[in-house]
């Protein structure tokens, strides 16, 4: 699984959100592709973009929500590339990483923004369907600067999973992912090998319990 993260942000050096995402990508098999840096004059290299699309399995548009839409460079990229990219994109996945300055709870009926995030992102879902791609549930980061350290750590893990999980996320495959990361990167090395193995065993047992419960619920429904 290789993800291409197509980033559009005109002031990325001062964006806490985007710097957080860029650091979170370290150690993942994902490509950071910042459009404003790559094409400051707005002249998109179509051949290069098509090659990048061909080389990746999951395509992610990552941008701040500007007046319920994306920054101009992403729209320019779409206008330049998408009509030529049907072969490169067919059968792949399209994801959206969205940052907002408004609390996510306001995007609902009766909230300040009146409509849901999914409703605002409907054009991207239609793009995915038209190009015969699978459309992933969006990853939304709201009001980053007001989040606690614990919440930011939780969102970092969720972002890494969004880039690397091969299937739509379930609790079971999230646990598999976390165990794999621990083993590959010695995440808990500082607490000692016995404790690390204890944590892994605990997670694997929790996964088995979840799978058993899921099977039981499925049987009850049938």
BELHUHU-V878171 format. One line per field, one symbol per residue. phi: phi as a letter, one per 20 degrees, with the letter a starting at -180 (. if undefined). psi: psi as a letter, one per 40 degrees, with the letter a starting at -180 (. if undefined). A space follows every 50 residues. Layout:
# BELHUHU-V878171
phi = ???
psi = ???
This chain:
# BELHUHU-V878171
phi = .cddeeecafcffdefgffffffffgndecdeceffffcfemefefffff ffffececdcecaeeelmbegffffffffedffddfffdgneddccdcdc edgfffeagnefemdegfffeggfffggffeldeeegfedddlgfeefff ffffffffffffecfecgfcfffffgffffffffdlgdgfenfgffffff ffffffffffffffffffffff
psi = hhhhhhhhhefddehdddddddddeheifihhghddddgdeeghgddddd ddddeidhhhhhiighffaiidddddddddddeeedddeheaihihhhii eiideegiheidediiddddedddddddddefihhihihhhhfdeeiidd ddddddddddddddheihhiddddddddddddddefdfddeidddddddd ddddddddddddddddddddd.
